[in-house]
Amino acid sequence: MKPRNLAVGIVAFFILASRLGAFDNQRQGFVLGGGIGGGYFSGNPPGGDAVFAANLKIGSGLSNRTEVYYTYNASFYQDEGTLSASGIHGIGVTQYTKPEGYGLFFLGGVGLAFETEFEGGGSDYGFGGFIGLGHDIGKHWSIQADLSYMSVNSSNWAFRVTLNFTAF
């Protein structure tokens, strides 16, 4: 899919969801978010390198302090000139210290770890998990740091810091 088509689709989704009342500025109910940033991945030759980090979450706020969601956390890097990614598809939980407004939050989850080589290399899968913390810097904006463990062909870990937007 072309990046332009993906961007148009994401904007259309947010507009449609907001028109249907999915986003009511309460953490309780439908939650959709994502973030981008950077980090460090231990599996890159020669033993680790800086990476581009991205995440996505879609789920539900059980209350204004607790969210449960599907999550996709990935670290993108160049491996011998080929774009590759490593991360986790899984179930995540976020616990906020305040029901709304600025405050600290904690997150964690488990799921299917993956390593993908985008240029014909295929994908391998295993087990993974992550823990992290963050801080709300605005109504829908936050900064988050997480540590992921992935056991696919070998044991690797990633440390990532992302700027996130969450619609609720």
C-alpha positions as CSV (number, residue, x, y, z in Angstrom):
1,M,0.0,0.0,0.0
2,K,1.3,3.4,-0.9
3,P,2.0,5.8,2.1
4,R,-0.3,8.4,0.6
5,N,-3.2,5.9,0.5
6,L,-2.5,4.8,4.0
7,A,-2.4,8.4,5.3
8,V,-5.8,9.1,3.6
9,G,-7.3,6.0,5.1
10,I,-6.1,6.8,8.6
11,V,-7.5,10.4,8.4
12,A,-10.8,9.1,7.0
13,F,-11.1,6.5,9.8
14,F,-10.5,9.2,12.5
15,I,-13.1,11.5,10.9
16,L,-15.7,8.7,10.6
17,A,-15.1,7.4,14.1
18,S,-15.4,10.9,15.6
19,R,-18.6,11.5,13.6
20,L,-20.1,8.3,15.0
21,G,-19.3,9.3,18.6
22,A,-16.4,6.9,19.2
23,F,-14.2,9.6,20.6
24,D,-15.8,11.4,23.6
25,N,-12.7,12.6,25.5
26,Q,-13.1,9.9,28.1
27,R,-10.6,7.1,28.5
28,Q,-13.4,4.7,29.2
29,G,-14.6,3.3,25.9
30,F,-13.0,3.0,22.4
31,V,-9.3,3.9,22.3
32,L,-7.1,4.3,19.2
33,G,-3.5,5.5,19.4
34,G,0.0,5.3,18.1
35,G,3.4,6.8,18.3
36,I,6.8,7.2,16.7
37,G,10.3,7.7,18.1
38,G,13.6,6.0,18.4
39,G,15.5,3.5,20.4
40,Y,18.1,0.7,20.6
41,F,17.7,-2.9,19.4
42,S,20.2,-5.5,20.6
43,G,19.9,-7.8,17.6
44,N,21.4,-5.6,14.9
45,P,24.9,-6.4,13.7
46,P,27.4,-5.7,15.2
47,G,25.5,-6.4,18.4
48,G,23.1,-3.4,18.5
49,D,22.2,-0.2,16.8
50,A,19.8,2.8,16.9
51,V,16.4,2.1,15.4
52,F,13.2,3.9,14.3
53,A,10.4,2.9,16.7
54,A,6.6,2.8,16.1
55,N,3.6,1.5,18.0
56,L,-0.1,1.2,17.5
57,K,-2.9,0.4,19.9
58,I,-6.6,-0.3,19.5
59,G,-8.9,-1.3,22.3
60,S,-11.0,-0.2,25.1
61,G,-10.7,1.8,28.3
62,L,-12.3,-0.3,31.1
63,S,-12.3,2.9,33.2
64,N,-10.7,6.3,33.0
65,R,-7.6,4.7,34.6
66,T,-7.3,1.3,32.8
67,E,-7.0,0.5,29.1
68,V,-6.8,-3.0,27.5
69,Y,-5.8,-3.2,23.8
70,Y,-4.2,-5.0,20.9
71,T,-0.8,-3.5,20.4
72,Y,1.8,-3.6,17.7
73,N,5.3,-2.4,18.8
74,A,8.1,-2.5,16.2
75,S,11.7,-1.4,15.8
76,F,12.8,-0.8,12.2
77,Y,16.4,-1.1,11.2
78,Q,18.8,-1.8,8.3
79,D,20.4,-5.2,8.3
80,E,23.1,-5.5,5.6
81,G,21.2,-3.0,3.4
82,T,17.8,-4.6,3.9
83,L,15.0,-3.0,5.8
84,S,14.0,-5.3,8.7
85,A,11.7,-5.0,11.8
86,S,11.4,-6.7,15.1
87,G,8.7,-6.4,17.6
88,I,5.5,-7.7,19.3
89,H,1.9,-8.2,18.3
90,G,0.1,-8.7,21.5
91,I,-2.3,-7.7,24.3
92,G,-1.3,-4.6,26.3
93,V,-2.6,-3.0,29.5
94,T,-2.0,0.7,30.5
95,Q,-2.7,1.8,34.1
96,Y,-2.9,5.6,34.6
97,T,-2.2,7.2,38.0
98,K,-4.9,9.9,37.4
99,P,-8.3,9.5,35.7
100,E,-7.6,12.4,33.4
101,G,-5.1,15.1,32.8
102,Y,-1.3,15.1,33.2
103,G,0.2,12.2,35.1
104,L,2.3,9.1,35.1
105,F,1.2,5.8,33.6
106,F,2.5,2.2,33.5
107,L,2.1,-0.3,30.7
108,G,2.9,-3.9,29.9
109,G,1.9,-6.8,27.7
110,V,2.7,-10.1,26.1
111,G,2.3,-11.6,22.7
112,L,3.7,-12.9,19.5
113,A,7.3,-11.6,18.8
114,F,8.3,-11.3,15.2
115,E,11.4,-10.6,13.0
116,T,10.6,-9.6,9.5
117,E,12.9,-8.9,6.5
118,F,10.9,-6.7,4.1
119,E,12.7,-7.6,0.9
120,G,11.9,-11.3,0.4
121,G,13.3,-12.6,3.6
122,G,10.0,-13.7,5.3
123,S,9.1,-13.6,9.0
124,D,10.0,-15.7,12.0
125,Y,7.9,-15.8,15.2
126,G,8.3,-16.5,18.9
127,F,7.3,-15.1,22.3
128,G,7.7,-11.6,23.5
129,G,6.7,-9.2,26.3
130,F,7.2,-5.5,27.2
131,I,7.0,-3.2,30.2
132,G,7.2,0.6,30.3
133,L,6.1,3.9,31.7
134,G,5.1,7.2,30.4
135,H,3.8,10.7,31.2
136,D,0.8,12.6,29.7
137,I,2.0,15.9,28.3
138,G,-1.4,16.9,26.9
139,K,-5.0,15.7,26.7
140,H,-4.2,13.2,24.0
141,W,-0.4,13.4,23.9
142,S,2.2,11.4,25.9
143,I,5.9,10.4,26.0
144,Q,6.5,6.8,26.7
145,A,9.6,4.6,27.3
146,D,9.4,0.8,27.0
147,L,11.6,-2.2,27.2
148,S,10.7,-5.2,25.0
149,Y,12.0,-8.8,25.1
150,M,11.7,-10.9,22.0
151,S,12.6,-14.6,21.8
152,V,12.5,-15.6,18.1
153,N,15.6,-17.1,16.6
154,S,17.6,-15.8,19.5
155,S,16.9,-13.6,22.6
156,N,16.8,-9.9,21.8
157,W,15.6,-6.8,23.5
158,A,14.7,-3.3,22.5
159,F,14.6,0.0,24.4
160,R,12.3,2.6,22.8
161,V,11.1,6.1,23.5
162,T,8.1,7.4,21.6
163,L,5.9,10.4,21.3
164,N,2.3,9.1,21.3
165,F,-1.2,10.4,20.3
166,T,-4.2,8.6,21.7
167,A,-7.8,9.3,20.6
168,F,-10.5,8.4,23.2
